[in-house]
Amino acid sequence: MDKYIFVAMSGARESMRAQAINSHNLANASTVGFRAELASVATRSAGEGIRSEARAFATINENGWSRAAGPLQTTGRDLDVAVEGDGWIAVQAPDGTEAYTRAGDLRLDATGAVRNGAGHAVLSDGGPLTIPPFASLVVGSDGAVSIVPLGQGAETTARVGRIKLVKPDPAQLERGVDGLFRLKGGGDAPADASVRIASGALEGSNVNVADAMVRMIELARQFDMHMKALRTVEDNARNSASLMRIS
């Protein structure tokens, strides 16, 4: 009976953990450039001594993130960019370190610094990217930003910087609690000239809403099953105690 309780309890706990991961993905189904978090199931054992005394139970492990690309959404906005294929946009994390994102919803702050929708400063090859006042702006497929200065004609078009685009090995990236990706062990990835971006478009989340909803229902049913198992053990224990009193 002790083993039955242990397996049911651990199953209920892990179902709740899996539901938390799934709910996080579902909540970010409309977040620009979001990568779905993956989870896997592993069997573990607890206890000592002979095999019959061991407790085997399932655990949910965070298993990285989905590398699938999200759908491209055309916006027509000059500062909206989407990475085509593999690659990342380099940004400055709140702690000052370099981090990477697929969110290309760029905008300018009051000082002309380029930031994404989450407020992270976008990096160029030489630090945070800033843009002076302009009449028009174009972001090239290689990340180069060109402007026509305010009050000038098209013949004065000048390049003012380049968005730093990188393509590290996905196996070397890990997601932080702030949602940004970093190289495992720290360090900065070098700029990669092969990365291309599309201007006037955004990459949507790669979360499949239908799959996430089905998964939510499955996990809710699994949790109920484990709770019913615990109630069954409780009923059996109560009935056993009654029989003992009668005898």
FENZI-V473065 format. One record per pair of residues at least 24 apart in sequence whose ideal C-beta (glycine too) atoms are under 10 Angstrom apart, sorted by the first residue. I is the first residue (numbers start at 1). J is the second residue. D is the distance in whole Angstrom. If there is no record, write none. Layout:
i | j | d
I | J | D
I | J | D
This chain:
i | j | d
1 | 233 | 6
1 | 234 | 10
1 | 236 | 7
1 | 237 | 7
1 | 240 | 8
2 | 55 | 8
2 | 233 | 9
3 | 47 | 9
3 | 52 | 9
3 | 53 | 9
3 | 54 | 9
3 | 55 | 6
3 | 56 | 9
3 | 57 | 10
4 | 229 | 7
4 | 230 | 9
4 | 232 | 8
4 | 233 | 5
4 | 236 | 9
5 | 55 | 10
5 | 229 | 9
5 | 230 | 7
5 | 233 | 5
5 | 234 | 9
5 | 237 | 9
6 | 46 | 8
6 | 47 | 9
6 | 55 | 5
6 | 56 | 9
6 | 57 | 7
7 | 55 | 7
7 | 56 | 7
7 | 57 | 5
7 | 58 | 9
7 | 226 | 9
7 | 229 | 8
8 | 57 | 9
8 | 225 | 9
8 | 226 | 5
8 | 227 | 8
8 | 228 | 9
8 | 229 | 4
8 | 230 | 5
8 | 231 | 9
8 | 232 | 9
8 | 233 | 7
9 | 57 | 9
9 | 226 | 8
9 | 227 | 10
9 | 229 | 9
9 | 230 | 7
9 | 233 | 10
10 | 44 | 9
10 | 46 | 9
10 | 55 | 8
10 | 56 | 9
10 | 57 | 4
10 | 58 | 7
10 | 59 | 8
10 | 226 | 9
11 | 57 | 7
11 | 58 | 6
11 | 59 | 10
11 | 222 | 7
11 | 223 | 8
11 | 225 | 8
11 | 226 | 4
11 | 227 | 10
11 | 229 | 8
11 | 230 | 10
12 | 222 | 8
12 | 223 | 6
12 | 224 | 9
12 | 225 | 9
12 | 226 | 4
12 | 227 | 6
12 | 229 | 9
12 | 230 | 7
13 | 57 | 9
13 | 58 | 10
13 | 59 | 9
13 | 60 | 9
13 | 223 | 9
13 | 226 | 9
14 | 39 | 10
14 | 41 | 8
14 | 42 | 10
14 | 57 | 8
14 | 58 | 6
14 | 59 | 6
14 | 60 | 5
14 | 61 | 10
14 | 219 | 10
14 | 222 | 9
14 | 223 | 10
14 | 226 | 9
15 | 58 | 9
15 | 60 | 8
15 | 218 | 9
15 | 219 | 5
15 | 220 | 8
15 | 221 | 9
15 | 222 | 5
15 | 223 | 4
15 | 224 | 9
15 | 225 | 9
15 | 226 | 6
15 | 227 | 10
16 | 60 | 9
16 | 219 | 8
16 | 222 | 10
16 | 223 | 7
16 | 226 | 10
17 | 59 | 8
17 | 60 | 5
17 | 61 | 9
17 | 62 | 9
17 | 219 | 10
18 | 58 | 10
18 | 60 | 5
18 | 215 | 8
18 | 216 | 10
18 | 218 | 9
18 | 219 | 5
18 | 222 | 8
18 | 223 | 9
19 | 60 | 9
19 | 215 | 9
19 | 216 | 7
19 | 218 | 10
19 | 219 | 5
19 | 220 | 7
19 | 222 | 9
19 | 223 | 7
20 | 60 | 9
20 | 219 | 10
21 | 60 | 7
21 | 62 | 7
21 | 63 | 10
21 | 215 | 9
21 | 219 | 10
22 | 207 | 10
22 | 211 | 9
22 | 212 | 6
22 | 213 | 9
22 | 214 | 10
22 | 215 | 5
22 | 216 | 6
22 | 218 | 9
22 | 219 | 6
23 | 212 | 8
23 | 215 | 10
23 | 216 | 7
23 | 219 | 9
24 | 207 | 10
24 | 212 | 10
25 | 65 | 10
25 | 66 | 9
25 | 205 | 8
25 | 206 | 9
25 | 207 | 5
25 | 208 | 9
25 | 209 | 9
25 | 211 | 9
25 | 212 | 6
25 | 215 | 9
25 | 216 | 10
26 | 205 | 10
26 | 207 | 7
26 | 208 | 10
26 | 209 | 7
26 | 211 | 10
26 | 212 | 4
26 | 213 | 7
26 | 215 | 9
26 | 216 | 7
27 | 207 | 9
27 | 212 | 10
28 | 179 | 8
28 | 205 | 6
28 | 206 | 10
28 | 207 | 6
28 | 212 | 10
29 | 70 | 10
29 | 204 | 9
29 | 205 | 5
29 | 206 | 9
29 | 207 | 4
29 | 208 | 8
29 | 209 | 5
29 | 212 | 7
29 | 213 | 10
30 | 204 | 7
30 | 205 | 6
30 | 207 | 9
30 | 209 | 9
31 | 70 | 9
31 | 103 | 8
31 | 117 | 9
31 | 118 | 9
31 | 179 | 8
31 | 204 | 8
31 | 205 | 5
31 | 207 | 8
32 | 70 | 8
32 | 73 | 9
32 | 80 | 9
32 | 82 | 9
32 | 101 | 9
32 | 102 | 8
32 | 103 | 5
32 | 104 | 7
32 | 105 | 5
32 | 116 | 8
32 | 117 | 6
32 | 118 | 9
32 | 202 | 5
32 | 203 | 7
32 | 204 | 7
32 | 205 | 7
33 | 69 | 10
33 | 70 | 7
33 | 82 | 8
33 | 83 | 8
33 | 88 | 9
33 | 89 | 8
33 | 101 | 6
33 | 102 | 3
33 | 103 | 4
33 | 104 | 7
33 | 105 | 8
33 | 116 | 9
33 | 117 | 9
33 | 118 | 10
33 | 179 | 10
33 | 202 | 8
33 | 203 | 5
33 | 204 | 8
33 | 205 | 7
33 | 206 | 9
34 | 65 | 9
34 | 66 | 10
34 | 70 | 7
34 | 101 | 10
34 | 102 | 8
34 | 103 | 8
34 | 179 | 8
34 | 203 | 9
34 | 204 | 8
34 | 205 | 4
34 | 206 | 7
34 | 207 | 7
35 | 64 | 9
35 | 65 | 4
35 | 66 | 6
35 | 67 | 7
35 | 68 | 8
35 | 69 | 10
35 | 70 | 8
35 | 101 | 10
35 | 102 | 7
35 | 170 | 10
35 | 173 | 10
35 | 175 | 7
35 | 179 | 9
35 | 181 | 8
35 | 205 | 8
35 | 206 | 6
35 | 207 | 9
36 | 65 | 7
36 | 66 | 4
36 | 67 | 10
36 | 68 | 8
36 | 70 | 9
36 | 205 | 7
36 | 206 | 6
36 | 207 | 5
36 | 208 | 8
36 | 211 | 9
36 | 212 | 8
37 | 62 | 7
37 | 63 | 8
37 | 64 | 8
37 | 65 | 6
37 | 66 | 8
37 | 175 | 7
37 | 207 | 9
38 | 62 | 8
38 | 63 | 5
38 | 64 | 5
38 | 65 | 6
38 | 66 | 6
38 | 67 | 10
39 | 63 | 6
39 | 64 | 9
39 | 215 | 10
40 | 64 | 9
60 | 219 | 10
62 | 175 | 9
64 | 170 | 9
64 | 171 | 9
64 | 173 | 9
64 | 174 | 8
64 | 175 | 8
65 | 170 | 9
65 | 173 | 8
65 | 174 | 9
65 | 175 | 6
65 | 181 | 8
65 | 206 | 9
66 | 205 | 10
66 | 206 | 6
66 | 207 | 8
66 | 208 | 9
67 | 170 | 6
67 | 171 | 10
67 | 173 | 10
67 | 206 | 8
68 | 206 | 5
68 | 207 | 10
68 | 208 | 9
69 | 102 | 9
69 | 203 | 7
69 | 204 | 9
69 | 206 | 6
70 | 102 | 7
70 | 202 | 9
70 | 203 | 5
70 | 204 | 4
70 | 205 | 5
70 | 206 | 4
70 | 207 | 8
71 | 202 | 9
71 | 203 | 7
71 | 204 | 5
71 | 205 | 9
71 | 206 | 8
72 | 198 | 7
72 | 201 | 5
72 | 202 | 7
72 | 203 | 6
72 | 204 | 8
73 | 201 | 6
73 | 202 | 5
73 | 203 | 8
73 | 204 | 5
74 | 198 | 9
74 | 200 | 6
74 | 201 | 5
74 | 202 | 8
75 | 104 | 10
75 | 105 | 9
75 | 199 | 10
75 | 200 | 6
75 | 201 | 6
75 | 202 | 6
76 | 199 | 9
76 | 200 | 5
76 | 201 | 8
77 | 105 | 9
77 | 106 | 9
77 | 107 | 9
77 | 199 | 9
77 | 200 | 6
77 | 201 | 9
77 | 202 | 8
78 | 106 | 9
78 | 134 | 10
78 | 136 | 8
78 | 137 | 5
78 | 138 | 7
78 | 139 | 7
78 | 145 | 10
78 | 147 | 10
78 | 199 | 7
78 | 200 | 7
79 | 104 | 9
79 | 105 | 8
79 | 106 | 4
79 | 107 | 6
79 | 108 | 7
79 | 114 | 8
79 | 116 | 10
79 | 122 | 10
79 | 131 | 9
79 | 137 | 7
79 | 139 | 7
79 | 145 | 9
79 | 199 | 9
79 | 200 | 9
80 | 104 | 6
80 | 105 | 6
80 | 106 | 7
80 | 107 | 9
80 | 117 | 10
80 | 139 | 9
80 | 198 | 9
80 | 199 | 7
80 | 200 | 6
80 | 201 | 6
80 | 202 | 5
80 | 203 | 10
81 | 105 | 9
81 | 106 | 6
81 | 116 | 10
81 | 122 | 10
81 | 139 | 6
81 | 140 | 10
81 | 141 | 9
81 | 143 | 8
81 | 145 | 10
81 | 163 | 7
81 | 165 | 10
81 | 197 | 5
81 | 198 | 7
81 | 199 | 6
81 | 200 | 8
81 | 201 | 7
81 | 202 | 8
81 | 203 | 9
82 | 196 | 10
82 | 197 | 6
82 | 198 | 5
82 | 199 | 8
82 | 200 | 9
82 | 201 | 4
82 | 202 | 5
82 | 203 | 4
82 | 204 | 9
83 | 143 | 10
83 | 163 | 10
83 | 165 | 7
83 | 167 | 9
83 | 195 | 7
83 | 196 | 8
83 | 197 | 5
83 | 198 | 8
83 | 203 | 7
84 | 141 | 8
84 | 195 | 8
84 | 196 | 5
84 | 197 | 6
84 | 198 | 6
84 | 201 | 9
84 | 203 | 9
85 | 167 | 9
85 | 194 | 9
85 | 195 | 8
85 | 196 | 7
85 | 197 | 10
86 | 166 | 10
86 | 167 | 5
86 | 168 | 9
86 | 169 | 10
86 | 170 | 8
86 | 192 | 9
86 | 194 | 9
86 | 195 | 7
86 | 196 | 10
87 | 143 | 10
87 | 165 | 6
87 | 166 | 7
87 | 167 | 5
87 | 168 | 9
87 | 192 | 7
87 | 194 | 8
87 | 195 | 3
87 | 196 | 8
87 | 197 | 8
88 | 164 | 9
88 | 165 | 7
88 | 166 | 5
88 | 167 | 7
88 | 168 | 7
88 | 170 | 10
88 | 173 | 8
88 | 180 | 10
88 | 181 | 7
88 | 189 | 8
88 | 192 | 9
88 | 195 | 8
89 | 116 | 7
89 | 120 | 9
89 | 122 | 7
89 | 123 | 8
89 | 143 | 8
89 | 163 | 6
89 | 164 | 7
89 | 165 | 6
89 | 166 | 8
89 | 195 | 9
89 | 197 | 8
90 | 120 | 10
90 | 121 | 10
90 | 122 | 7
90 | 123 | 4
90 | 124 | 9
90 | 125 | 9
90 | 129 | 10
90 | 143 | 10
90 | 163 | 8
90 | 164 | 4
90 | 165 | 7
90 | 166 | 6
90 | 188 | 8
90 | 189 | 7
90 | 191 | 8
91 | 115 | 8
91 | 116 | 6
91 | 118 | 8
91 | 119 | 10
91 | 120 | 4
91 | 121 | 6
91 | 122 | 6
91 | 123 | 6
91 | 128 | 9
91 | 129 | 10
91 | 163 | 10
91 | 164 | 9
91 | 180 | 7
91 | 181 | 10
92 | 120 | 6
92 | 121 | 4
92 | 122 | 8
92 | 123 | 6
92 | 127 | 9
92 | 128 | 6
92 | 129 | 10
92 | 180 | 10
93 | 120 | 7
93 | 121 | 9
93 | 176 | 8
93 | 178 | 7
93 | 180 | 6
93 | 182 | 8
94 | 118 | 10
94 | 119 | 9
94 | 120 | 8
94 | 121 | 10
94 | 178 | 7
94 | 180 | 9
95 | 176 | 9
95 | 178 | 9
96 | 121 | 10
97 | 176 | 10
97 | 180 | 9
97 | 182 | 7
97 | 183 | 10
97 | 186 | 8
97 | 187 | 10
97 | 188 | 8
98 | 123 | 7
98 | 164 | 8
98 | 166 | 9
98 | 180 | 9
98 | 182 | 8
98 | 183 | 9
98 | 186 | 9
98 | 187 | 8
98 | 188 | 5
98 | 189 | 8
99 | 123 | 9
99 | 173 | 10
99 | 175 | 10
99 | 176 | 7
99 | 178 | 8
99 | 179 | 9
99 | 180 | 4
99 | 181 | 6
99 | 182 | 5
99 | 183 | 9
99 | 188 | 10
100 | 164 | 9
100 | 165 | 10
100 | 166 | 6
100 | 167 | 10
100 | 168 | 8
100 | 173 | 7
100 | 175 | 10
100 | 180 | 7
100 | 181 | 4
100 | 182 | 7
100 | 183 | 8
100 | 188 | 10
100 | 189 | 7
101 | 178 | 10
101 | 179 | 8
101 | 180 | 6
101 | 181 | 7
102 | 181 | 9
102 | 202 | 10
102 | 203 | 6
102 | 204 | 10
102 | 205 | 10
102 | 206 | 9
103 | 179 | 9
103 | 180 | 9
103 | 202 | 8
103 | 203 | 8
103 | 205 | 10
104 | 139 | 9
104 | 163 | 9
104 | 197 | 7
104 | 198 | 9
104 | 199 | 9
104 | 201 | 8
104 | 202 | 6
104 | 203 | 7
105 | 202 | 6
105 | 203 | 10
106 | 131 | 10
106 | 139 | 8
106 | 145 | 10
106 | 163 | 8
106 | 202 | 10
108 | 133 | 10
108 | 134 | 10
108 | 137 | 9
112 | 160 | 10
114 | 139 | 10
114 | 145 | 8
114 | 161 | 8
114 | 163 | 8
117 | 202 | 9
118 | 178 | 8
118 | 179 | 7
118 | 180 | 8
120 | 178 | 9
120 | 179 | 10
120 | 180 | 7
122 | 161 | 9
122 | 163 | 6
122 | 164 | 8
123 | 161 | 10
123 | 162 | 10
123 | 163 | 8
123 | 164 | 5
123 | 165 | 10
123 | 166 | 10
123 | 188 | 9
123 | 191 | 9
124 | 160 | 9
124 | 161 | 4
124 | 162 | 6
124 | 163 | 6
124 | 164 | 6
124 | 191 | 9
125 | 161 | 8
125 | 162 | 6
125 | 163 | 9
125 | 164 | 6
125 | 165 | 10
125 | 190 | 10
125 | 191 | 6
126 | 161 | 8
126 | 162 | 9
126 | 164 | 9
127 | 161 | 10
127 | 164 | 9
128 | 161 | 10
129 | 160 | 8
129 | 161 | 5
129 | 162 | 8
129 | 163 | 6
129 | 164 | 8
130 | 160 | 8
130 | 161 | 7
131 | 160 | 6
131 | 161 | 7
132 | 158 | 9
132 | 160 | 7
134 | 158 | 10
134 | 160 | 8
137 | 199 | 10
138 | 199 | 7
139 | 163 | 7
139 | 197 | 7
139 | 198 | 9
139 | 199 | 5
139 | 200 | 9
140 | 196 | 9
140 | 197 | 8
140 | 199 | 8
141 | 195 | 9
141 | 196 | 5
141 | 197 | 6
141 | 198 | 7
141 | 199 | 7
142 | 193 | 7
142 | 194 | 9
142 | 195 | 8
142 | 196 | 7
142 | 197 | 8
143 | 191 | 9
143 | 193 | 9
143 | 195 | 8
143 | 196 | 8
143 | 197 | 6
143 | 199 | 10
145 | 199 | 10
162 | 191 | 8
162 | 193 | 10
163 | 191 | 9
163 | 195 | 10
163 | 197 | 7
164 | 188 | 9
164 | 189 | 9
164 | 190 | 9
164 | 191 | 5
164 | 192 | 9
164 | 195 | 10
165 | 189 | 10
165 | 191 | 6
165 | 192 | 6
165 | 193 | 8
165 | 194 | 9
165 | 195 | 4
165 | 196 | 8
165 | 197 | 7
166 | 190 | 7
166 | 191 | 6
166 | 192 | 5
166 | 195 | 7
167 | 191 | 9
167 | 192 | 4
167 | 193 | 10
167 | 194 | 7
167 | 195 | 5
168 | 192 | 8
